[in-house]
Amino acid sequence: MRKLSVCVGSSCHLKGAYDIIKIFEKMIKENKLEDEIELSAEFCCGNCTRPVSVKIDNGDPFSVTREGAYDFFKKHFLEE
């Protein structure tokens, strides 16, 4: 199972972390990936000056915006 985590620390929260979580939840459900992707939240990835931090399989954080969340998910989970 792959892990997808979204930072919900103060800075990321203000930049739309919860909106990104909702987008990822929707994409997981629409693509029937509930048994393949574990979505979680984590506190502060130490990337506070960038957009919302998102990690895949505990790797280095990616910076994701609300507007780019759909494309990010498609690129990393649907086009592999």
TIRO-2110 file (N, C-alpha, C; in Angstrom, 1 decimal):
// TIRO-2110
0.8, -1.2, 0.0, N, 1, A
0.0, 0.0, 0.0, CA, 1, A
0.9, 1.2, 0.0, C, 1, A
0.5, 2.2, -0.8, N, 2, A
1.3, 3.5, -0.9, CA, 2, A
0.7, 4.4, 0.1, C, 2, A
1.6, 5.3, 0.6, N, 3, A
1.2, 6.3, 1.6, CA, 3, A
1.3, 7.6, 1.0, C, 3, A
0.2, 8.4, 1.3, N, 4, A
0.1, 9.8, 0.8, CA, 4, A
-0.2, 10.6, 2.0, C, 4, A
0.7, 11.5, 2.4, N, 5, A
0.5, 12.3, 3.6, CA, 5, A
0.5, 13.8, 3.2, C, 5, A
-0.3, 14.6, 3.9, N, 6, A
-0.4, 16.0, 3.7, CA, 6, A
-0.1, 16.7, 5.0, C, 6, A
0.7, 17.7, 5.0, N, 7, A
1.1, 18.5, 6.1, CA, 7, A
-0.1, 19.4, 6.5, C, 7, A
-0.4, 19.3, 7.8, N, 8, A
-1.5, 20.2, 8.3, CA, 8, A
-1.0, 21.1, 9.4, C, 8, A
0.3, 21.4, 9.4, N, 9, A
0.8, 22.4, 10.3, CA, 9, A
0.2, 23.8, 10.1, C, 9, A
0.5, 24.7, 10.9, N, 10, A
-0.1, 26.0, 10.8, CA, 10, A
0.0, 26.7, 9.4, C, 10, A
1.2, 26.7, 8.9, N, 11, A
1.5, 27.3, 7.6, CA, 11, A
0.7, 26.6, 6.5, C, 11, A
0.8, 25.3, 6.4, N, 12, A
0.1, 24.5, 5.4, CA, 12, A
-1.4, 24.6, 5.6, C, 12, A
-1.8, 24.6, 6.8, N, 13, A
-3.3, 24.8, 7.1, CA, 13, A
-3.8, 26.0, 6.4, C, 13, A
-3.1, 27.1, 6.6, N, 14, A
-3.5, 28.4, 6.1, CA, 14, A
-3.4, 28.5, 4.5, C, 14, A
-2.6, 27.6, 4.0, N, 15, A
-2.4, 27.6, 2.5, CA, 15, A
-3.4, 26.6, 1.8, C, 15, A
-4.3, 25.9, 2.6, N, 16, A
-5.3, 25.1, 2.0, CA, 16, A
-5.1, 23.6, 2.1, C, 16, A
-4.4, 23.1, 3.2, N, 17, A
-4.1, 21.7, 3.3, CA, 17, A
-5.4, 20.9, 3.4, C, 17, A
-6.4, 21.4, 4.1, N, 18, A
-7.6, 20.6, 4.2, CA, 18, A
-8.4, 20.5, 2.9, C, 18, A
-8.3, 21.5, 2.1, N, 19, A
-8.9, 21.4, 0.7, CA, 19, A
-8.1, 20.4, -0.1, C, 19, A
-6.8, 20.3, 0.0, N, 20, A
-6.1, 19.3, -0.7, CA, 20, A
-6.4, 17.9, -0.3, C, 20, A
-6.6, 17.7, 1.0, N, 21, A
-7.0, 16.4, 1.6, CA, 21, A
-8.3, 16.0, 1.0, C, 21, A
-9.3, 16.9, 0.9, N, 22, A
-10.6, 16.6, 0.4, CA, 22, A
-10.5, 16.2, -1.1, C, 22, A
-9.6, 16.9, -1.9, N, 23, A
-9.4, 16.6, -3.3, CA, 23, A
-8.8, 15.2, -3.4, C, 23, A
-7.8, 14.9, -2.6, N, 24, A
-7.2, 13.6, -2.6, CA, 24, A
-8.2, 12.5, -2.2, C, 24, A
-9.0, 12.7, -1.2, N, 25, A
-10.0, 11.8, -0.8, CA, 25, A
-11.0, 11.5, -2.0, C, 25, A
-11.4, 12.5, -2.6, N, 26, A
-12.3, 12.4, -3.8, CA, 26, A
-11.7, 11.6, -4.9, C, 26, A
-10.4, 11.9, -5.2, N, 27, A
-9.7, 11.2, -6.3, CA, 27, A
-9.5, 9.7, -5.9, C, 27, A
-9.2, 9.4, -4.7, N, 28, A
-9.0, 8.0, -4.3, CA, 28, A
-10.3, 7.3, -4.4, C, 28, A
-11.4, 7.9, -4.0, N, 29, A
-12.7, 7.2, -4.1, CA, 29, A
-13.1, 7.1, -5.5, C, 29, A
-13.0, 8.1, -6.3, N, 30, A
-13.5, 8.1, -7.7, CA, 30, A
-12.7, 7.0, -8.5, C, 30, A
-11.4, 6.8, -8.2, N, 31, A
-10.6, 5.8, -8.9, CA, 31, A
-10.5, 4.5, -8.2, C, 31, A
-11.3, 4.3, -7.2, N, 32, A
-11.4, 3.0, -6.4, CA, 32, A
-10.0, 2.6, -6.0, C, 32, A
-9.3, 3.5, -5.3, N, 33, A
-7.9, 3.2, -4.9, CA, 33, A
-7.8, 3.1, -3.4, C, 33, A
-9.0, 2.9, -2.7, N, 34, A
-9.0, 2.9, -1.2, CA, 34, A
-8.1, 1.8, -0.7, C, 34, A
-8.0, 0.7, -1.4, N, 35, A
-7.1, -0.4, -0.9, CA, 35, A
-5.7, -0.3, -1.3, C, 35, A
-5.4, 0.8, -2.1, N, 36, A
-4.0, 1.0, -2.6, CA, 36, A
-3.3, 2.2, -2.0, C, 36, A
-4.1, 3.2, -1.6, N, 37, A
-3.5, 4.4, -1.1, CA, 37, A
-4.0, 4.7, 0.3, C, 37, A
-3.1, 4.9, 1.3, N, 38, A
-3.4, 5.3, 2.6, CA, 38, A
-3.2, 6.8, 2.8, C, 38, A
-4.2, 7.6, 2.9, N, 39, A
-4.1, 9.0, 3.0, CA, 39, A
-4.1, 9.4, 4.5, C, 39, A
-3.1, 10.3, 4.9, N, 40, A
-3.0, 10.7, 6.3, CA, 40, A
-2.5, 12.1, 6.3, C, 40, A
-2.6, 12.7, 7.5, N, 41, A
-2.1, 14.1, 7.8, CA, 41, A
-0.9, 14.0, 8.7, C, 41, A
0.0, 14.9, 8.6, N, 42, A
1.1, 15.0, 9.5, CA, 42, A
1.4, 16.4, 9.8, C, 42, A
2.0, 16.6, 11.0, N, 43, A
2.3, 18.0, 11.4, CA, 43, A
3.7, 18.4, 11.0, C, 43, A
3.8, 19.5, 10.4, N, 44, A
5.0, 20.2, 10.0, CA, 44, A
6.1, 19.3, 9.3, C, 44, A
6.2, 19.5, 8.1, N, 45, A
7.3, 18.9, 7.3, CA, 45, A
8.5, 19.7, 7.2, C, 45, A
8.5, 20.9, 7.8, N, 46, A
9.7, 21.8, 7.8, CA, 46, A
9.9, 22.5, 6.5, C, 46, A
8.8, 22.7, 5.7, N, 47, A
8.8, 23.3, 4.4, CA, 47, A
7.9, 24.5, 4.3, C, 47, A
7.9, 25.2, 5.4, N, 48, A
6.8, 26.2, 5.7, CA, 48, A
6.8, 27.4, 4.7, C, 48, A
7.8, 27.7, 4.0, N, 49, A
7.8, 28.9, 3.1, CA, 49, A
7.2, 28.5, 1.7, C, 49, A
7.0, 27.3, 1.5, N, 50, A
6.5, 26.8, 0.2, CA, 50, A
5.0, 26.5, 0.3, C, 50, A
4.4, 26.1, -0.8, N, 51, A
3.0, 25.7, -0.7, CA, 51, A
2.8, 24.4, 0.1, C, 51, A
1.7, 23.9, 0.2, N, 52, A
1.4, 22.7, 1.1, CA, 52, A
2.3, 21.6, 0.8, C, 52, A
2.9, 21.0, 1.9, N, 53, A
3.8, 19.9, 1.7, CA, 53, A
3.0, 18.6, 1.7, C, 53, A
3.4, 17.7, 0.7, N, 54, A
2.8, 16.4, 0.5, CA, 54, A
3.9, 15.4, 0.3, C, 54, A
3.8, 14.3, 1.0, N, 55, A
4.8, 13.3, 0.9, CA, 55, A
4.2, 12.0, 0.3, C, 55, A
4.9, 11.3, -0.5, N, 56, A
4.5, 10.0, -1.0, CA, 56, A
5.5, 9.0, -0.4, C, 56, A
5.0, 7.9, 0.2, N, 57, A
5.8, 6.9, 0.8, CA, 57, A
6.9, 7.4, 1.7, C, 57, A
6.6, 8.5, 2.5, N, 58, A
7.6, 9.1, 3.4, CA, 58, A
8.8, 9.6, 2.7, C, 58, A
8.7, 10.0, 1.4, N, 59, A
9.9, 10.5, 0.7, CA, 59, A
10.0, 12.0, 1.0, C, 59, A
10.8, 12.7, 0.2, N, 60, A
10.9, 14.1, 0.3, CA, 60, A
9.6, 14.8, 0.0, C, 60, A
9.3, 16.0, 0.6, N, 61, A
8.0, 16.6, 0.4, CA, 61, A
8.0, 17.3, -1.0, C, 61, A
6.8, 17.3, -1.6, N, 62, A
6.4, 18.0, -2.8, CA, 62, A
5.7, 19.2, -2.3, C, 62, A
5.7, 20.3, -3.1, N, 63, A
4.9, 21.5, -2.8, CA, 63, A
3.7, 21.5, -3.7, C, 63, A
2.5, 21.4, -3.1, N, 64, A
1.2, 21.3, -3.9, CA, 64, A
0.3, 22.4, -3.5, C, 64, A
-0.3, 23.0, -4.5, N, 65, A
-1.4, 24.1, -4.3, CA, 65, A
-2.7, 23.4, -4.5, C, 65, A
-3.8, 24.1, -4.1, N, 66, A
-5.1, 23.7, -4.3, CA, 66, A
-5.4, 23.5, -5.8, C, 66, A
-4.9, 24.4, -6.6, N, 67, A
-5.1, 24.4, -8.1, CA, 67, A
-4.3, 23.2, -8.7, C, 67, A
-3.2, 22.8, -8.1, N, 68, A
-2.4, 21.8, -8.7, CA, 68, A
-2.6, 20.4, -8.2, C, 68, A
-3.5, 20.3, -7.2, N, 69, A
-3.7, 19.0, -6.5, CA, 69, A
-4.2, 17.9, -7.4, C, 69, A
-5.2, 18.2, -8.3, N, 70, A
-5.7, 17.2, -9.2, CA, 70, A
-4.6, 16.6, -10.1, C, 70, A
-3.8, 17.6, -10.7, N, 71, A
-2.7, 17.2, -11.6, CA, 71, A
-1.6, 16.4, -10.9, C, 71, A
-1.3, 16.8, -9.6, N, 72, A
-0.3, 16.1, -8.8, CA, 72, A
-0.8, 14.6, -8.6, C, 72, A
-2.0, 14.5, -8.2, N, 73, A
-2.5, 13.1, -8.0, CA, 73, A
-2.5, 12.3, -9.3, C, 73, A
-3.0, 12.9, -10.3, N, 74, A
-3.0, 12.1, -11.6, CA, 74, A
-1.6, 11.7, -12.0, C, 74, A
-0.6, 12.6, -11.9, N, 75, A
0.8, 12.3, -12.3, CA, 75, A
1.4, 11.2, -11.4, C, 75, A
1.1, 11.2, -10.1, N, 76, A
1.8, 10.3, -9.2, CA, 76, A
1.1, 9.0, -9.0, C, 76, A
-0.2, 9.0, -9.2, N, 77, A
-1.0, 7.8, -8.9, CA, 77, A
-1.8, 7.2, -10.0, C, 77, A
-2.0, 7.9, -11.1, N, 78, A
-2.8, 7.4, -12.2, CA, 78, A
-2.0, 7.2, -13.4, C, 78, A
-0.9, 7.8, -13.6, N, 79, A
-0.1, 7.7, -14.8, CA, 79, A
1.1, 6.9, -14.7, C, 79, A
1.2, 6.2, -13.6, N, 80, A
2.5, 5.5, -13.3, CA, 80, A
2.5, 4.2, -14.1, C, 80, A
END
